[in-house]
């Protein structure tokens, strides 16, 4: 591609967009894959940790402290630490991105479990529920709104962070942003930024819809 073939002075050169529709779709898929895997692994790790520290409250401070430290590590520093071991692979991007979700998800899962009313727990105990049955049949379902709220925050955070993964060759919409910066060409920069915002809005709306679908009792309570 020759830059002179496009108008670099306009916010969006639609001829560039039409010539790169295939690449745009590819970068969106790459972006979503990185977000999806990081969010999935974050939930897989955060949920059992939350359940553990909810039961053994003495570990709560340590768990929140460690995940808080991981959250503060700059992404570029994390990439630099991992590159000698993972190279230019998806793991170099997914591992730091996953760690950024842990604090968000851990806090929200704990908040949801802590918010379960005491009389509900007493009623479950009076009905003969064992500790594990009460956890999975009563506490976790009631904590779902808080858990999904954490997923919403984590997902939007990841969608905004994933562009940095382009620096280690992992594609995504950050590729367009870097290309726009490097060549002082506004169109790919604008396209990448706008698509990130759109994906974040859509993802948040879909997770909100999921929350409403899996917590029908909340809708009935609101109508009442």
Z-matrix of the N, CA and C atoms (Angstrom, degrees):
N
C 1 1.445
C 2 1.515 1 109.98
N 3 1.313 2 118.14 1 138.28
C 4 1.449 3 123.65 2 178.08
C 5 1.520 4 107.96 3 -107.19
N 6 1.324 5 116.54 4 125.36
C 7 1.445 6 120.10 5 -176.70
C 8 1.517 7 111.84 6 -59.23
N 9 1.319 8 116.70 7 -34.18
C 10 1.449 9 120.63 8 -178.16
C 11 1.516 10 113.19 9 -62.49
N 12 1.329 11 116.89 10 -16.75
C 13 1.459 12 119.82 11 179.63
C 14 1.523 13 111.41 12 -75.30
N 15 1.321 14 117.56 13 -11.29
C 16 1.461 15 121.32 14 -177.51
C 17 1.519 16 109.45 15 -122.27
N 18 1.328 17 114.53 16 160.29
C 19 1.454 18 120.57 17 179.35
C 20 1.517 19 109.02 18 -90.63
N 21 1.305 20 117.03 19 105.84
C 22 1.454 21 121.06 20 -176.96
C 23 1.509 22 113.54 21 -81.41
N 24 1.333 23 118.83 22 -3.45
C 25 1.454 24 121.45 23 -177.13
C 26 1.526 25 112.89 24 -91.85
N 27 1.325 26 117.98 25 -18.38
C 28 1.457 27 120.62 26 -178.28
C 29 1.527 28 110.75 27 -87.26
N 30 1.341 29 115.30 28 157.08
C 31 1.457 30 120.09 29 -179.87
C 32 1.526 31 110.67 30 -64.11
N 33 1.330 32 117.04 31 -44.40
C 34 1.464 33 121.87 32 176.83
C 35 1.518 34 108.68 33 -136.57
N 36 1.317 35 116.61 34 118.39
C 37 1.465 36 122.47 35 173.72
C 38 1.527 37 106.91 36 -92.82
N 39 1.328 38 116.49 37 104.48
C 40 1.464 39 120.44 38 -172.89
C 41 1.515 40 112.79 39 -66.90
N 42 1.338 41 118.04 40 -22.31
C 43 1.471 42 119.28 41 175.29
C 44 1.526 43 110.35 42 -67.10
N 45 1.344 44 116.72 43 -35.65
C 46 1.468 45 120.40 44 175.63
C 47 1.525 46 109.59 45 -65.56
N 48 1.325 47 116.89 46 -43.62
C 49 1.455 48 120.99 47 -179.62
C 50 1.522 49 110.81 48 -60.69
N 51 1.332 50 117.30 49 -45.57
C 52 1.472 51 120.27 50 -179.47
C 53 1.516 52 111.69 51 -65.76
N 54 1.323 53 117.61 52 -31.11
C 55 1.467 54 121.06 53 178.99
C 56 1.528 55 112.57 54 -77.59
N 57 1.329 56 117.59 55 -14.73
C 58 1.466 57 120.74 56 -174.16
C 59 1.528 58 112.42 57 -122.47
N 60 1.322 59 118.34 58 22.88
C 61 1.468 60 120.05 59 -178.48
C 62 1.533 61 111.70 60 -60.38
N 63 1.320 62 116.89 61 -39.30
C 64 1.462 63 120.03 62 178.71
C 65 1.515 64 111.70 63 -63.45
N 66 1.318 65 117.06 64 -44.74
C 67 1.460 66 120.46 65 179.29
C 68 1.522 67 110.67 66 -67.33
N 69 1.325 68 117.36 67 -36.21
C 70 1.467 69 120.23 68 178.86
C 71 1.524 70 109.93 69 -61.40
N 72 1.333 71 116.55 70 -45.31
C 73 1.474 72 119.73 71 177.85
C 74 1.521 73 110.90 72 -61.37
N 75 1.325 74 116.49 73 -41.83
C 76 1.465 75 120.62 74 179.91
C 77 1.529 76 111.11 75 -62.26
N 78 1.337 77 116.80 76 -43.55
C 79 1.470 78 120.24 77 -178.69
C 80 1.528 79 111.04 78 -67.92
N 81 1.337 80 117.75 79 -34.64
C 82 1.459 81 120.48 80 176.62
C 83 1.526 82 109.78 81 -63.66
N 84 1.335 83 116.67 82 -44.69
C 85 1.471 84 120.74 83 179.23
C 86 1.529 85 110.10 84 -61.64
N 87 1.329 86 117.78 85 -44.45
C 88 1.467 87 121.34 86 178.63
C 89 1.525 88 110.47 87 -60.40
N 90 1.313 89 116.00 88 -42.74
C 91 1.462 90 121.27 89 179.67
C 92 1.521 91 110.68 90 -60.84
N 93 1.328 92 115.99 91 -47.72
C 94 1.465 93 120.95 92 -178.52
C 95 1.524 94 111.67 93 -65.82
N 96 1.321 95 117.22 94 -36.17
C 97 1.460 96 120.40 95 178.35
C 98 1.528 97 110.96 96 -63.18
N 99 1.320 98 116.97 97 -44.87
C 100 1.463 99 120.27 98 179.83
C 101 1.528 100 110.74 99 -64.74
N 102 1.325 101 116.58 100 -41.92
C 103 1.468 102 119.82 101 177.84
C 104 1.530 103 110.55 102 -64.45
N 105 1.334 104 116.18 103 -46.40
C 106 1.457 105 120.60 104 -176.58
C 107 1.515 106 112.98 105 -62.22
N 108 1.331 107 117.07 106 -47.96
C 109 1.462 108 120.00 107 -179.82
C 110 1.525 109 111.37 108 -65.24
N 111 1.317 110 117.20 109 -41.37
C 112 1.470 111 120.11 110 -179.24
C 113 1.525 112 111.07 111 -65.87
N 114 1.326 113 116.78 112 -40.59
C 115 1.463 114 120.70 113 179.56
C 116 1.529 115 110.54 114 -68.24
N 117 1.332 116 116.29 115 -40.49
C 118 1.465 117 120.05 116 179.65
C 119 1.523 118 111.08 117 -63.24
N 120 1.334 119 116.80 118 -49.18
C 121 1.460 120 119.87 119 -179.83
C 122 1.520 121 111.19 120 -65.59
N 123 1.335 122 116.70 121 -34.98
C 124 1.458 123 119.44 122 176.90
C 125 1.523 124 111.66 123 -61.11
N 126 1.341 125 116.56 124 -43.17
C 127 1.463 126 120.64 125 179.36
C 128 1.530 127 110.78 126 -68.76
N 129 1.336 128 116.52 127 -40.88
C 130 1.470 129 120.62 128 179.70
C 131 1.530 130 110.92 129 -60.59
N 132 1.318 131 117.20 130 -35.60
C 133 1.465 132 120.88 131 -179.75
C 134 1.526 133 112.08 132 -84.27
N 135 1.325 134 117.23 133 -41.80
C 136 1.461 135 121.02 134 -172.99
C 137 1.522 136 112.24 135 -71.83
N 138 1.341 137 117.69 136 -36.39
C 139 1.459 138 120.11 137 -174.89
C 140 1.534 139 112.44 138 -63.54
N 141 1.343 140 119.38 139 -51.54
C 142 1.476 141 117.79 140 178.70
C 143 1.524 142 112.86 141 -65.57
N 144 1.343 143 117.19 142 -33.67
C 145 1.470 144 119.03 143 176.89
C 146 1.524 145 109.72 144 -62.96
N 147 1.334 146 116.36 145 -43.13
C 148 1.466 147 120.41 146 179.88
C 149 1.524 148 111.17 147 -63.30
N 150 1.330 149 116.33 148 -42.50
C 151 1.462 150 119.58 149 179.22
C 152 1.525 151 111.01 150 -63.26
N 153 1.333 152 115.61 151 -38.28
C 154 1.472 153 120.02 152 -179.93
C 155 1.527 154 110.94 153 -65.75
N 156 1.335 155 116.56 154 -49.81
C 157 1.463 156 118.72 155 -176.23
C 158 1.526 157 111.77 156 -75.09
N 159 1.333 158 116.97 157 -19.67
C 160 1.462 159 119.07 158 173.70
C 161 1.525 160 110.31 159 -69.57
N 162 1.310 161 115.50 160 -34.82
C 163 1.472 162 119.41 161 179.06
C 164 1.525 163 111.22 162 -82.40
N 165 1.332 164 116.14 163 -41.86
C 166 1.468 165 120.44 164 179.52
C 167 1.532 166 107.48 165 -109.88
N 168 1.306 167 115.82 166 85.76
C 169 1.465 168 121.08 167 -169.53
C 170 1.527 169 113.61 168 -65.49
N 171 1.299 170 116.84 169 -16.24
C 172 1.450 171 118.84 170 178.24
C 173 1.517 172 113.72 171 -65.35
N 174 1.340 173 115.96 172 -21.06
C 175 1.471 174 119.78 173 -179.76
C 176 1.530 175 112.53 174 -90.36
N 177 1.338 176 117.04 175 -4.01
C 178 1.461 177 119.27 176 -173.79
C 179 1.526 178 112.32 177 -60.85
N 180 1.318 179 116.49 178 -47.28
C 181 1.458 180 119.75 179 -178.75
C 182 1.519 181 112.07 180 -60.41
N 183 1.338 182 116.67 181 -41.76
C 184 1.463 183 120.30 182 -179.89
C 185 1.517 184 111.32 183 -65.84
N 186 1.339 185 117.05 184 -43.08
C 187 1.463 186 120.38 185 -179.06
C 188 1.517 187 111.20 186 -64.10
N 189 1.324 188 116.96 187 -45.07
C 190 1.462 189 120.31 188 179.20
C 191 1.532 190 110.75 189 -67.54
N 192 1.331 191 116.42 190 -35.62
C 193 1.459 192 119.38 191 178.89
C 194 1.521 193 112.53 192 -65.54
N 195 1.343 194 116.63 193 -45.57
C 196 1.468 195 120.54 194 -179.49
C 197 1.530 196 110.96 195 -64.75
N 198 1.339 197 116.20 196 -47.07
C 199 1.470 198 118.31 197 179.83
C 200 1.523 199 111.23 198 -66.16
N 201 1.331 200 116.72 199 -30.31
C 202 1.459 201 119.92 200 176.23
C 203 1.523 202 111.81 201 -66.25
N 204 1.331 203 116.41 202 -40.51
C 205 1.470 204 120.75 203 177.13
C 206 1.526 205 110.55 204 -63.90
N 207 1.345 206 116.32 205 -44.17
C 208 1.461 207 120.07 206 178.93
C 209 1.520 208 111.23 207 -60.31
N 210 1.330 209 116.29 208 -35.86
C 211 1.468 210 121.10 209 -178.84
C 212 1.526 211 111.72 210 -66.69
N 213 1.328 212 116.96 211 -26.77
C 214 1.471 213 119.94 212 -176.10
C 215 1.524 214 113.57 213 -87.63
N 216 1.342 215 117.80 214 -9.14
C 217 1.469 216 119.84 215 -178.47
C 218 1.531 217 109.11 216 -70.65
N 219 1.328 218 119.13 217 123.11
C 220 1.470 219 120.52 218 178.72
C 221 1.529 220 110.79 219 -60.09
N 222 1.316 221 116.26 220 143.18
C 223 1.463 222 120.32 221 -176.74
C 224 1.525 223 111.91 222 -61.03
N 225 1.323 224 117.51 223 -39.70
C 226 1.470 225 119.50 224 -179.53
C 227 1.527 226 111.03 225 -64.82
N 228 1.328 227 116.82 226 -37.61
C 229 1.465 228 120.18 227 177.53
C 230 1.526 229 110.18 228 -66.06
N 231 1.336 230 116.52 229 -39.93
C 232 1.469 231 120.23 230 178.59
C 233 1.525 232 110.47 231 -64.41
N 234 1.328 233 116.82 232 -41.86
C 235 1.473 234 120.12 233 177.68
C 236 1.524 235 110.13 234 -60.07
N 237 1.329 236 116.35 235 -44.55
C 238 1.466 237 120.47 236 -178.06
C 239 1.523 238 111.23 237 -62.82
N 240 1.339 239 117.23 238 -38.04
C 241 1.467 240 120.69 239 179.31
C 242 1.527 241 111.85 240 -68.65
N 243 1.328 242 116.67 241 -34.07
C 244 1.462 243 120.30 242 -175.10
C 245 1.522 244 113.43 243 -87.24
N 246 1.313 245 117.83 244 -26.53
C 247 1.469 246 120.73 245 -174.14
C 248 1.535 247 113.91 246 -52.28
N 249 1.349 248 120.19 247 -42.17
C 250 1.469 249 118.27 248 -179.96
C 251 1.526 250 113.20 249 -62.87
N 252 1.331 251 117.78 250 -22.02
C 253 1.463 252 121.51 251 -175.17
C 254 1.531 253 112.49 252 -103.25
N 255 1.311 254 116.87 253 -38.51
C 256 1.471 255 120.02 254 -175.17
C 257 1.525 256 113.38 255 -107.72
N 258 1.343 257 116.61 256 -11.87
C 259 1.461 258 119.46 257 179.11
C 260 1.529 259 111.84 258 64.08
N 261 1.318 260 115.20 259 -161.35
C 262 1.463 261 120.71 260 179.53
C 263 1.530 262 109.63 261 -86.08
N 264 1.325 263 115.34 262 63.84
C 265 1.461 264 121.27 263 -179.26
C 266 1.518 265 109.74 264 -117.81
N 267 1.334 266 115.62 265 172.08
C 268 1.457 267 119.94 266 178.12
C 269 1.520 268 111.67 267 -61.72
N 270 1.339 269 117.02 268 -29.87
C 271 1.459 270 119.72 269 -179.20
C 272 1.530 271 111.51 270 -60.35
N 273 1.319 272 116.84 271 -34.12
C 274 1.460 273 120.75 272 -179.95
C 275 1.517 274 111.12 273 -61.52
N 276 1.323 275 116.77 274 -31.68
C 277 1.465 276 120.85 275 177.77
C 278 1.516 277 111.93 276 -90.23
N 279 1.331 278 117.64 277 -42.74
C 280 1.460 279 120.77 278 -172.40
C 281 1.528 280 112.25 279 -68.95
N 282 1.339 281 117.83 280 -38.07
C 283 1.469 282 119.80 281 -177.72
C 284 1.533 283 111.38 282 -60.99
N 285 1.347 284 119.78 283 -52.32
C 286 1.473 285 118.08 284 178.01
C 287 1.529 286 112.80 285 -63.88
N 288 1.334 287 116.82 286 -39.81
C 289 1.462 288 119.38 287 -179.82
C 290 1.521 289 111.06 288 -62.14
N 291 1.328 290 116.56 289 -38.45
C 292 1.463 291 120.34 290 177.73
C 293 1.524 292 110.95 291 -63.45
N 294 1.325 293 116.72 292 -43.04
C 295 1.467 294 119.34 293 -178.58
C 296 1.529 295 111.39 294 -63.03
N 297 1.337 296 117.55 295 -29.77
C 298 1.462 297 119.75 296 179.48
C 299 1.530 298 111.97 297 -69.56
N 300 1.318 299 117.66 298 -21.59
C 301 1.470 300 120.07 299 179.69
C 302 1.528 301 112.50 300 -84.59
N 303 1.326 302 117.37 301 -20.27
C 304 1.461 303 120.37 302 -169.68
C 305 1.526 304 112.61 303 -61.75
N 306 1.326 305 117.26 304 -46.71
C 307 1.461 306 119.94 305 -177.97
C 308 1.530 307 110.26 306 -63.28
N 309 1.326 308 116.68 307 -43.52
C 310 1.473 309 121.02 308 -179.09
C 311 1.519 310 110.37 309 -61.99
N 312 1.324 311 116.27 310 -50.00
C 313 1.460 312 120.13 311 -176.45
C 314 1.525 313 111.71 312 -69.23
N 315 1.319 314 116.66 313 -41.17
C 316 1.459 315 120.36 314 -179.49
C 317 1.529 316 110.78 315 -60.44
N 318 1.315 317 116.64 316 -46.33
C 319 1.460 318 120.16 317 179.66
C 320 1.521 319 111.69 318 -61.86
N 321 1.313 320 117.43 319 -41.63
C 322 1.458 321 119.87 320 -176.61
C 323 1.521 322 112.43 321 -72.61
N 324 1.330 323 116.77 322 -37.99
C 325 1.468 324 118.93 323 176.69
C 326 1.527 325 109.67 324 -63.53
N 327 1.323 326 117.12 325 -44.35
C 328 1.461 327 120.54 326 178.92
C 329 1.532 328 111.34 327 -64.04
N 330 1.332 329 116.28 328 -40.37
C 331 1.464 330 119.37 329 178.98
C 332 1.526 331 110.63 330 -62.64
N 333 1.338 332 116.58 331 -40.36
C 334 1.455 333 119.95 332 178.63
C 335 1.512 334 112.62 333 -65.64
N 336 1.326 335 116.81 334 -42.22
C 337 1.470 336 120.60 335 179.12
C 338 1.529 337 111.16 336 -68.20
N 339 1.319 338 116.16 337 -39.30
C 340 1.469 339 119.73 338 -179.70
C 341 1.529 340 111.71 339 -67.47
N 342 1.328 341 116.51 340 -25.77
C 343 1.463 342 120.35 341 -175.20
C 344 1.528 343 113.31 342 -83.67
N 345 1.316 344 117.63 343 -5.58
C 346 1.468 345 119.74 344 178.45
C 347 1.521 346 108.57 345 -64.26
N 348 1.341 347 118.62 346 124.62
C 349 1.472 348 120.65 347 -176.26
C 350 1.529 349 112.46 348 -59.72
N 351 1.315 350 115.27 349 142.18
C 352 1.455 351 120.12 350 -179.44
C 353 1.516 352 113.12 351 -62.69
N 354 1.354 353 117.27 352 -34.80
C 355 1.462 354 118.69 353 -179.25
C 356 1.520 355 111.94 354 -67.90
N 357 1.353 356 116.06 355 -29.10
C 358 1.464 357 119.93 356 176.07
C 359 1.525 358 110.04 357 -67.14
N 360 1.317 359 116.09 358 -42.68
C 361 1.464 360 120.26 359 178.45
C 362 1.520 361 111.13 360 -64.32
N 363 1.316 362 116.26 361 -39.84
C 364 1.463 363 120.06 362 178.93
C 365 1.524 364 110.89 363 -65.70
N 366 1.350 365 116.07 364 -39.25
C 367 1.462 366 119.51 365 178.74
C 368 1.522 367 110.80 366 -64.11
N 369 1.353 368 116.50 367 -42.11
C 370 1.464 369 119.92 368 178.62
C 371 1.515 370 111.01 369 -63.91
N 372 1.327 371 116.39 370 -39.46
C 373 1.468 372 120.13 371 178.45
C 374 1.524 373 110.26 372 -66.36
N 375 1.344 374 116.11 373 -39.03
C 376 1.454 375 119.94 374 178.83
C 377 1.520 376 112.88 375 -66.34
N 378 1.350 377 116.74 376 -26.31
C 379 1.460 378 121.20 377 177.74
C 380 1.526 379 111.91 378 -83.19
N 381 1.327 380 116.34 379 2.01
C 382 1.453 381 119.90 380 176.07
C 383 1.517 382 114.95 381 88.30
N 384 1.321 383 117.18 382 15.52
C 385 1.462 384 119.55 383 178.32
C 386 1.525 385 110.06 384 -68.25
N 387 1.322 386 116.55 385 134.23
C 388 1.461 387 120.58 386 172.52
C 389 1.527 388 108.69 387 -74.42
N 390 1.320 389 115.80 388 169.09
C 391 1.458 390 119.35 389 -178.84
C 392 1.524 391 113.10 390 -58.13
N 393 1.342 392 116.61 391 -46.02
C 394 1.460 393 119.62 392 -178.52
C 395 1.518 394 111.42 393 -69.50
N 396 1.352 395 117.45 394 -38.92
C 397 1.455 396 119.53 395 179.17
C 398 1.530 397 110.88 396 -66.11
N 399 1.322 398 116.53 397 -39.59
C 400 1.460 399 120.28 398 177.59
C 401 1.521 400 110.87 399 -63.36
N 402 1.334 401 115.92 400 -38.73
C 403 1.460 402 120.02 401 179.71
C 404 1.523 403 111.23 402 -62.25
N 405 1.339 404 116.89 403 -49.89
C 406 1.461 405 120.29 404 -173.39
C 407 1.536 406 113.48 405 -83.54
N 408 1.324 407 117.12 406 -25.49
C 409 1.460 408 119.89 407 -177.79
C 410 1.522 409 113.14 408 -94.81
N 411 1.340 410 116.45 409 -23.15
C 412 1.464 411 119.20 410 -174.66
C 413 1.529 412 111.79 411 -122.16
N 414 1.331 413 117.49 412 -58.77
C 415 1.461 414 120.37 413 -170.90
C 416 1.527 415 113.08 414 -67.82
N 417 1.330 416 117.12 415 -50.48
C 418 1.466 417 118.98 416 -178.43
C 419 1.529 418 112.51 417 -63.29
N 420 1.349 419 119.73 418 -44.94
C 421 1.470 420 117.96 419 176.81
C 422 1.526 421 113.03 420 -57.94
N 423 1.337 422 117.08 421 -39.64
C 424 1.461 423 119.22 422 179.21
C 425 1.527 424 112.20 423 -72.07
N 426 1.333 425 116.67 424 -21.24
C 427 1.467 426 120.75 425 179.18
C 428 1.522 427 112.41 426 -87.35
N 429 1.346 428 117.53 427 -5.76
C 430 1.466 429 121.02 428 -175.64
C 431 1.532 430 113.21 429 -54.77
N 432 1.344 431 120.58 430 -45.59
C 433 1.467 432 118.43 431 179.49
C 434 1.524 433 113.49 432 -56.34
N 435 1.327 434 116.34 433 -41.50
C 436 1.462 435 119.69 434 179.40
C 437 1.527 436 111.13 435 -69.32
N 438 1.335 437 116.69 436 -37.76
C 439 1.464 438 120.54 437 179.03
C 440 1.532 439 110.38 438 -64.15
N 441 1.330 440 116.66 439 -45.39
C 442 1.465 441 119.31 440 -179.79
C 443 1.527 442 110.59 441 -68.48
N 444 1.330 443 117.40 442 -33.48
C 445 1.469 444 119.13 443 174.09
C 446 1.523 445 110.40 444 -59.57
N 447 1.344 446 116.31 445 -40.02
C 448 1.462 447 119.95 446 175.75
C 449 1.510 448 112.19 447 -64.69
N 450 1.338 449 116.31 448 -40.15
C 451 1.464 450 119.79 449 177.12
C 452 1.515 451 111.29 450 -62.30
N 453 1.326 452 116.96 451 -38.65
C 454 1.470 453 120.38 452 178.80
C 455 1.524 454 111.03 453 -62.23
N 456 1.336 455 115.59 454 -46.33
C 457 1.467 456 119.39 455 179.50
C 458 1.523 457 110.44 456 -64.28
N 459 1.336 458 116.68 457 -44.85
C 460 1.467 459 120.76 458 -178.95
C 461 1.519 460 111.26 459 -64.09
N 462 1.336 461 116.95 460 -41.39
C 463 1.464 462 120.19 461 -178.73
C 464 1.516 463 111.31 462 -63.60
N 465 1.326 464 116.87 463 -46.80
C 466 1.473 465 119.98 464 179.71
C 467 1.527 466 110.35 465 -64.34
N 468 1.334 467 116.77 466 -38.83
C 469 1.470 468 120.58 467 177.10
C 470 1.524 469 110.78 468 -61.15
N 471 1.332 470 116.62 469 -46.17
C 472 1.464 471 120.61 470 -179.61
C 473 1.519 472 111.71 471 -64.05
N 474 1.315 473 116.81 472 -42.58
C 475 1.466 474 120.04 473 -178.73
C 476 1.520 475 110.08 474 -58.71
N 477 1.331 476 116.52 475 -36.59
C 478 1.464 477 119.83 476 177.68
C 479 1.517 478 113.80 477 -77.34
N 480 1.342 479 117.62 478 -24.02
C 481 1.465 480 121.22 479 -178.60
C 482 1.525 481 113.68 480 -88.70
N 483 1.325 482 116.78 481 -29.76
C 484 1.464 483 121.22 482 -174.49
C 485 1.535 484 113.89 483 -55.11
N 486 1.345 485 120.37 484 -33.64
C 487 1.468 486 118.25 485 178.21
C 488 1.524 487 114.55 486 -52.50
N 489 1.339 488 117.18 487 -27.85
C 490 1.471 489 119.67 488 179.71
C 491 1.524 490 110.89 489 -65.27
N 492 1.349 491 116.93 490 -24.64
C 493 1.464 492 120.53 491 -179.15
C 494 1.525 493 112.34 492 -63.19
N 495 1.318 494 117.02 493 -19.32
C 496 1.464 495 119.78 494 177.65
C 497 1.521 496 111.39 495 -63.16
N 498 1.322 497 116.86 496 -22.68
C 499 1.466 498 120.23 497 179.56
C 500 1.521 499 112.23 498 -68.30
N 501 1.351 500 116.56 499 -21.18
C 502 1.465 501 119.54 500 177.04
C 503 1.534 502 110.35 501 -110.39
N 504 1.308 503 115.92 502 26.50
C 505 1.460 504 121.38 503 172.26
C 506 1.506 505 115.64 504 73.97
N 507 1.356 506 118.33 505 24.77
C 508 1.461 507 120.46 506 -177.20
C 509 1.521 508 113.71 507 -100.68
N 510 1.310 509 116.68 508 15.31
C 511 1.457 510 120.76 509 172.07
C 512 1.516 511 112.50 510 67.97
N 513 1.333 512 115.70 511 -141.87
C 514 1.451 513 120.11 512 -175.08
C 515 1.516 514 110.94 513 78.76
N 516 1.303 515 115.99 514 179.77
C 517 1.465 516 120.87 515 -176.30
C 518 1.519 517 112.43 516 -70.10
N 519 1.328 518 116.90 517 -15.91
C 520 1.458 519 119.35 518 175.00
C 521 1.522 520 112.84 519 -61.97
N 522 1.332 521 116.43 520 -23.51
C 523 1.471 522 120.35 521 177.56
C 524 1.516 523 110.57 522 -60.11
N 525 1.335 524 116.72 523 -42.05
C 526 1.467 525 120.37 524 178.44
C 527 1.525 526 111.03 525 -66.65
N 528 1.325 527 116.96 526 -39.51
C 529 1.463 528 119.91 527 -178.78
C 530 1.522 529 111.17 528 -64.70
N 531 1.331 530 115.77 529 -44.28
C 532 1.466 531 119.42 530 178.97
C 533 1.525 532 110.58 531 -64.57
N 534 1.332 533 115.93 532 -41.32
C 535 1.465 534 120.09 533 178.17
C 536 1.528 535 110.73 534 -60.82
N 537 1.335 536 116.10 535 -42.72
C 538 1.463 537 119.56 536 179.58
C 539 1.516 538 112.41 537 -64.26
N 540 1.339 539 116.76 538 -41.94
C 541 1.465 540 120.57 539 178.15
C 542 1.532 541 110.82 540 -64.77
N 543 1.324 542 116.38 541 -46.88
C 544 1.465 543 120.56 542 -174.86
C 545 1.520 544 112.49 543 -63.77
N 546 1.337 545 116.34 544 -35.86
C 547 1.473 546 119.44 545 -175.08
C 548 1.528 547 112.54 546 -105.04
N 549 1.354 548 115.93 547 6.41
C 550 1.464 549 120.00 548 -177.65
C 551 1.532 550 110.38 549 51.44
N 552 1.332 551 114.85 550 45.89
C 553 1.462 552 122.78 551 -176.81
C 554 1.525 553 107.07 552 -119.33
N 555 1.314 554 117.18 553 113.51
C 556 1.454 555 122.06 554 -169.01
C 557 1.526 556 113.73 555 -70.23
N 558 1.317 557 117.99 556 -31.88
C 559 1.469 558 120.03 557 -170.98
C 560 1.525 559 113.80 558 -61.38
N 561 1.334 560 121.05 559 -54.92
C 562 1.473 561 118.94 560 179.91
C 563 1.519 562 112.38 561 -61.61
N 564 1.335 563 117.28 562 -33.93
C 565 1.457 564 120.91 563 177.56
C 566 1.532 565 110.50 564 -63.47
N 567 1.321 566 116.01 565 -44.36
C 568 1.471 567 120.70 566 179.65
C 569 1.519 568 110.99 567 -67.10
N 570 1.333 569 116.48 568 -44.54
C 571 1.467 570 120.65 569 -179.14
C 572 1.528 571 110.28 570 -60.36
N 573 1.328 572 117.02 571 -47.09
C 574 1.458 573 120.41 572 -179.90
C 575 1.519 574 112.10 573 -61.95
N 576 1.328 575 116.99 574 -44.19
C 577 1.466 576 120.93 575 -178.56
C 578 1.524 577 111.72 576 -65.46
N 579 1.334 578 116.92 577 -46.52
C 580 1.469 579 121.10 578 -178.42
C 581 1.527 580 110.58 579 -63.60
N 582 1.319 581 117.38 580 -41.25
C 583 1.467 582 120.13 581 -179.44
C 584 1.527 583 111.32 582 -66.80
N 585 1.318 584 117.81 583 -36.65
C 586 1.464 585 120.64 584 176.30
C 587 1.527 586 110.13 585 -60.84
N 588 1.333 587 116.46 586 -44.50
C 589 1.468 588 120.65 587 179.55
C 590 1.527 589 110.65 588 -63.57
N 591 1.340 590 116.91 589 -43.89
C 592 1.468 591 120.73 590 -179.69
C 593 1.526 592 110.76 591 -62.86
N 594 1.333 593 116.75 592 -45.06
C 595 1.471 594 120.31 593 179.67
C 596 1.523 595 110.36 594 -61.27
N 597 1.331 596 117.30 595 -40.82
C 598 1.464 597 120.59 596 179.89
C 599 1.527 598 110.81 597 -62.95
N 600 1.322 599 117.41 598 -43.01
C 601 1.470 600 121.14 599 -179.92
C 602 1.524 601 110.52 600 -65.15
N 603 1.337 602 116.56 601 -44.96
C 604 1.466 603 120.54 602 -179.04
C 605 1.521 604 110.98 603 -65.22
N 606 1.335 605 116.93 604 -43.78
C 607 1.462 606 120.59 605 -179.88
C 608 1.526 607 110.93 606 -61.77
N 609 1.319 608 116.66 607 -43.28
C 610 1.463 609 120.15 608 179.12
C 611 1.528 610 110.98 609 -62.81
N 612 1.337 611 116.82 610 -41.87
C 613 1.464 612 120.61 611 179.58
C 614 1.528 613 111.28 612 -65.54
N 615 1.329 614 117.40 613 -39.63
C 616 1.464 615 120.65 614 -179.89
C 617 1.531 616 111.37 615 -66.87
N 618 1.312 617 116.71 616 -40.32
C 619 1.471 618 120.05 617 178.51
C 620 1.531 619 110.84 618 -68.29
N 621 1.320 620 116.92 619 -35.24
C 622 1.465 621 119.87 620 175.60
C 623 1.530 622 110.21 621 -64.88
N 624 1.341 623 115.67 622 -40.83
C 625 1.466 624 119.61 623 176.69
C 626 1.524 625 110.60 624 -63.12
N 627 1.338 626 117.07 625 -41.51
C 628 1.458 627 121.21 626 177.10
C 629 1.525 628 110.66 627 -59.37
N 630 1.325 629 116.63 628 -43.04
C 631 1.455 630 120.49 629 179.26
C 632 1.529 631 110.85 630 -59.04
N 633 1.314 632 116.92 631 -42.56
C 634 1.463 633 120.17 632 -179.52
C 635 1.525 634 111.58 633 -68.60
N 636 1.325 635 116.15 634 -33.94
C 637 1.461 636 119.25 635 -179.60
C 638 1.523 637 112.02 636 -70.95
N 639 1.326 638 117.18 637 -37.81
C 640 1.472 639 119.88 638 -175.29
C 641 1.519 640 112.65 639 -91.56
N 642 1.344 641 117.66 640 -5.11
C 643 1.474 642 120.37 641 176.83
C 644 1.527 643 109.44 642 -127.54
N 645 1.332 644 117.09 643 64.53
C 646 1.476 645 118.94 644 -178.32
C 647 1.517 646 112.66 645 -63.26
N 648 1.357 647 117.17 646 -24.66
C 649 1.470 648 119.35 647 -179.94
C 650 1.526 649 112.00 648 -64.96
N 651 1.345 650 116.87 649 -27.61
C 652 1.456 651 119.73 650 177.61
C 653 1.514 652 111.29 651 -67.84
N 654 1.362 653 116.41 652 -36.80
C 655 1.467 654 119.86 653 178.74
C 656 1.523 655 110.15 654 -67.70
N 657 1.336 656 116.52 655 -40.50
C 658 1.469 657 118.94 656 179.53
C 659 1.520 658 111.19 657 -65.24
N 660 1.352 659 115.51 658 -38.41
C 661 1.470 660 119.32 659 178.93
C 662 1.525 661 110.65 660 -65.24
N 663 1.350 662 116.14 661 -40.44
C 664 1.463 663 120.16 662 -179.39
C 665 1.535 664 111.01 663 -64.71
N 666 1.350 665 116.93 664 -39.66
C 667 1.478 666 120.53 665 179.46
C 668 1.517 667 111.14 666 -68.36
N 669 1.345 668 114.37 667 -34.87
C 670 1.461 669 117.57 668 178.92
C 671 1.535 670 111.84 669 -69.03
